[in-house]
């Protein structure tokens, strides 16, 4: 008797569609990119009829130069990724994969962070779209095969392994160190690594020297965009007749409707090929306009929430922001956290205080203080310190506590590193 059993059971599987990816991609697009995309779409689809633009309101159609200080730091991350994203997209297109793989690879490029990493949370979000795991694995493998080596990694260890396998494929010792001893390597504890792996310390030091030639942040090797970075704000916060409003800066977008002429042609044409072509283009046009409307609606809700939460900042009553995380915003807007993250990525808000990345308005709470407020105070303390006796992280923590901002020394170190400020011993001047 055979032990093989055949069993039929229903299984519900959501297949990803190009339309779903389009909706997500359009949400990711900042102002100028979306405008360019819509213009290209109109050239390719005769069913999209461009309407005559309305008049521009004062100032809304201009671009703004975002200068380096704290207000633009998050935005500079996105700017520095621009050339990398373009390079990766070009490499993907040259591979000539099937449409689904190409679309997913291109989408993954948009999710890369400022270091060129692809966070596991973003991969989990892709799975929630119902995309098959085999397609995700194939797209990820393609992304990680591109230049620069290490791009698309999900961790520092994986980034180093990807580079090692490409440039030094026979370095078994270095691979073992990265896989099993990365924390020890960070502390340069070569003897401990040698004992753990059962290898001579001389061999460990040789392999560690090779690892140190690798680049843990692949996006960092790309040339940053020239300064200043010019941006087109997506949202404008302004006061009119005593009322504060968050306005979508949508006058930069070309306006479209469905062409009645081509719809009429579709209804009366007897040629099957013409009808099939027009039906396809009609579906594409309708879906694009629907995705655009949904994108604008989500962005408007996000702008309204930022205004509601940070109104004291916009009124000029405080320079500090109220704590608000992306997760809290997602709960308030009844959306997934990743959707809110895509909504704010690469987009800017203009107000009378200046032009800010939307991400600037989202920071967690540390003992009741927003991360943004702590960073500002930390920067102010270091700016006025004695350069011959710079403040230690412990001293900064004590001074912030005296200002009503209790914070741990390790949190000071974390924020200092995020701001690109070296430790005290490197800031000291003799």
Long-range contacts (C-beta under 8 A, 24 or more apart in sequence): 13-130, 13-132, 14-129, 14-130, 15-130, 15-132, 16-100, 16-104, 16-129, 16-130, 16-131, 16-132, 16-135, 18-99, 18-100, 18-103, 19-287, 19-291, 20-129, 21-103, 21-104, 21-107, 22-287, 22-288, 22-291, 23-291, 23-294, 23-295, 24-107, 24-129, 24-342, 25-106, 25-107, 25-110, 26-291, 26-292, 26-295, 27-294, 27-295, 27-298, 27-339, 27-342, 27-343, 28-110, 28-342, 28-345, 28-346, 29-295, 29-346, 30-78, 30-231, 30-232, 30-234, 30-346, 30-347, 30-348, 31-231, 31-232, 31-233, 31-234, 31-249, 31-252, 31-347, 31-348, 32-63, 32-231, 32-232, 32-252, 33-346, 34-253, 34-295, 35-232, 35-252, 35-253, 35-254, 38-253, 38-254, 38-256, 38-288, 38-292, 39-254, 41-288, 42-254, 42-256, 45-281, 45-284, 45-285, 45-288, 46-259, 46-262, 46-281, 47-258, 47-259, 47-262, 47-263, 47-278, 47-281, 47-282, 47-284, 47-285, 48-256, 48-258, 48-259, 48-285, 48-288, 49-256, 49-257, 49-258, 49-259, 49-260, 49-261, 50-254, 50-255, 50-256, 51-254, 51-255, 51-256, 51-257, 53-251, 53-254, 53-255, 54-251, 54-255, 56-251, 57-251, 60-236, 60-247, 60-249, 60-251, 60-252, 61-249, 61-251, 61-252, 63-230, 63-231, 63-232, 64-230, 64-231, 64-232, 64-233, 64-348, 64-350, 64-355, 65-228, 65-229, 65-230, 66-228, 66-229, 66-230, 66-231, 66-348, 66-355, 67-227, 67-228, 68-227, 68-228, 70-375, 70-376, 70-379, 70-419, 71-354, 71-355, 71-356, 71-360, 72-229, 72-355, 72-356, 72-357, 73-419, 74-357, 74-359, 74-360, 75-229, 75-231, 75-346, 75-348, 75-356, 75-357, 76-224, 76-229, 77-113, 77-114, 78-114, 78-345, 78-346, 78-357, 79-224, 79-225, 79-229, 80-114, 80-219, 80-222, 80-224, 80-225, 81-112, 81-114, 81-116, 81-219, 81-222, 82-225, 83-222, 83-223, 83-225, 84-112, 84-116, 84-148, 84-151, 84-219, 84-222, 85-109, 85-110, 85-112, 87-147, 87-222, 88-112, 88-143, 88-146, 88-151, 91-146, 91-147, 92-142, 92-143, 92-146, 95-142, 97-142, 100-135, 101-135, 101-138, 101-139, 101-142, 104-131, 104-135, 104-136, 104-139, 105-139, 105-142, 105-143, 108-139, 108-140, 108-143, 108-152, 109-143, 112-151, 112-152, 112-219, 113-219, 114-219, 115-216, 115-217, 115-218, 115-219, 115-220, 116-148, 116-150, 116-151, 116-152, 116-153, 116-159, 116-217, 116-218, 116-219, 116-220, 117-152, 117-153, 117-154, 117-155, 117-159, 118-143, 118-152, 118-153, 118-154, 119-154, 120-154, 121-338, 122-338, 123-154, 125-336, 125-338, 128-336, 148-215, 148-218, 148-221, 148-222, 149-218, 150-214, 150-215, 150-216, 150-218, 151-218, 151-219, 153-218, 156-182, 156-216, 157-182, 159-216, 159-217, 159-218, 160-211, 160-214, 160-216, 163-214, 163-215, 163-218, 164-211, 164-214, 167-214, 168-210, 171-207, 171-210, 173-197, 173-199, 173-203, 173-204, 173-206, 173-207, 174-207, 174-208, 174-210, 174-211, 177-204, 177-207, 177-208, 177-211, 178-211, 185-211, 231-348, 231-355, 232-348, 233-348, 233-349, 233-350, 233-355, 234-299, 234-347, 234-348, 234-349, 234-358, 235-299, 235-302, 235-303, 235-306, 235-347, 235-348, 235-349, 235-350, 235-358, 236-349, 236-350, 236-351, 237-303, 237-306, 237-307, 237-314, 237-349, 237-350, 237-351, 238-351, 238-352, 244-307, 244-311, 244-314, 244-315, 245-307, 246-300, 246-303, 246-304, 246-306, 246-307, 247-303, 248-296, 248-299, 248-300, 248-303, 249-350, 250-296, 253-292, 256-285, 256-289, 258-282, 258-285, 258-286, 258-289, 298-333, 298-335, 298-339, 298-343, 299-343, 299-347, 301-333, 302-329, 302-333, 302-340, 302-343, 302-344, 302-358, 303-349, 305-329, 305-332, 305-333, 306-349, 306-358, 306-361, 309-361, 310-361, 313-353, 314-351, 314-352, 314-353, 316-352, 316-353, 319-376, 320-369, 320-370, 320-372, 320-373, 320-376, 321-360, 321-361, 321-363, 321-370, 321-372, 321-373, 322-370, 323-363, 323-364, 323-365, 323-368, 323-369, 323-370, 323-371, 324-361, 324-362, 324-363, 324-370, 325-362, 325-363, 325-364, 325-365, 326-362, 329-362, 366-405, 366-407, 366-411, 367-405, 367-406, 367-407, 369-404, 369-405, 369-407, 371-415, 373-405, 374-400, 374-405, 374-407, 374-411, 374-415, 375-415, 375-418, 375-419, 377-403, 377-405, 378-412, 378-415, 378-416, 378-419, 378-421, 379-419, 379-421, 382-416, 382-421, 382-427, 385-427, 387-427, 387-428, 387-429, 388-428, 388-429, 388-430, 389-428, 390-424, 390-425, 390-427, 390-428, 391-424, 392-424, 393-423, 393-424
